[in-house]
Structure formats: C-alpha cells, structure tokens
Amino acid sequence: MRRDLLGRIQQIFLLISILLLLVIGVLAAQSAGLPFVSGESLAGLLPSLPARPQVVLISGHAGNDSGAVCTDGAGDVTLAEADVNAAVAELVAARLGRAGNNVEIFDEFDPRLDGLVADVLVSLHADSCLDYSGYKAAHRDNDPLPADSQLLACMDRAYPAATGLAYHPDTITRDMIDYHVFRKIDPSTPALILEMGFLGGDGALLTDGTDRVAQGVADGIECFLEPATEQP
C-alpha cells in the first residue's frame, strides 16, 4: 500500500516537472520568434497518470432506515445497524483514500447505483441482535462474474484475518444473493455484500473495534485491486 502511494507521488512530481519544462520551452520559443506551440500539441506530449481505481462503498440502510435495532430490557435503543455501517464505511474510505484510491460512499438506495460502472462495489451491513458471532459475504447468485468470485475470495482471506471472526454461512439469505443493488449496477461491476458481524454477539467488535473491522474490509478490497500476479 505504501509502495503504491509512493509510486503515485513520484508520478505526480514527474508530471509537474515535465509540465514546467514544457512551459519554459514554449516561453523560450516565443521569445526567439519561433512558431507558436498550441496547448493541444503540449497535451499530446504529457504522460498520462494511470486511472485511480473507483471504489464504491454502500453504507447499509443509509438514507432509508435504521436496519437492525437492538434494545435493552427497558426498550431503549442500545445499537442501530445503520450507525455501525456508517462508522465503518467512513474508516474504510479513509484507508483506501490514503492508498490513492478514488472512493465514494453511497446510500442504500442511492440513485447513482443505476447502471453504475466501478472497479469494485462493497455493501457494508451488520446482522441481527441475536447472540451469534461471525461474518458472511455473498456475490450475485444470478450469473456471477469471475471477478465476483475473486473479490469474495479476497474478502474471505482478509476480513477474518483482521477481525478474528469465523465465517457464518448458515445465515446467508436470499436477500443477500439476490441483493437489490446487484440488479441495479452495470453487470460488469464486481460487487459483494458483507455482513460484518452480529450486533448481538459481535457488538463490542463492531463498536469498539471498528479500526479492525475497517482494516479487514479495506484489505479485502486492496487484495482484489492488486494485479493478479501480486495476489497471494
């Protein structure tokens, strides 16, 4: 991650240096009475920086409802899923942004999802208030991309390594594999939905250990975005 960031910084400085040299050359040519060099001609000489990966995170239930809500014996709310999802999404976006990625956080039913083309999309959710523990992730069940499976494999390596949570496949639902977002985005966009843990059994991790949770999500996405030859 640091190597990629250093490489991008070096590329930016190289571009600035070349641009300054070209400007000096144009001014010298004009002073000498040489033919004018157009901006279009200069643009063709400039090296282009590689495109920054576009990462879209969905903060589950944002802009729509609270998601799962946990209450105490008196009926007072102790934890709301949407709040957990939002906190993790912000940390993941910050981590990936520092690594040089172009990251956006969308609401659950964000209109920008229609026909969305992106390098990767991950929708962040937390499960119910049941006293269970574990995470689960799923890609589209209907005609998944090879990249969907690659993204899922990366997340299944990185997320438990960072959080210590075990995979909990028994509670994967039809709402996950037929997630509404999968039907809205462009079919070429690799995507998955991640249930980061249970609000009941994993509440302490999801609220007090959000750095670890965010690290697991970010590491999974970065694993996917790396060239195939660099992946473990």
Secondary structure, DSSP 8 states (H G I E B T S, - for coil): -HHHHHHHHHHHHHHHHHHHHHHHHHHHHHHTT-----HHHHHHHS-------EEEEEETTTTT---SEEE-TTS-EEEEHHHHHHHHHHHHHHHHHHTT-EEEEE-TT-GGGTT---SEEEEEEEE-SSS---BEEE--SSS--HHHHHHHHHHHHHHHHHH---B-GGG--HHHHT-GGGGTS-TTS-EEEEEEEETTTTHHHHHH-HHHHHHHHHHHHHHHHS-GGG--
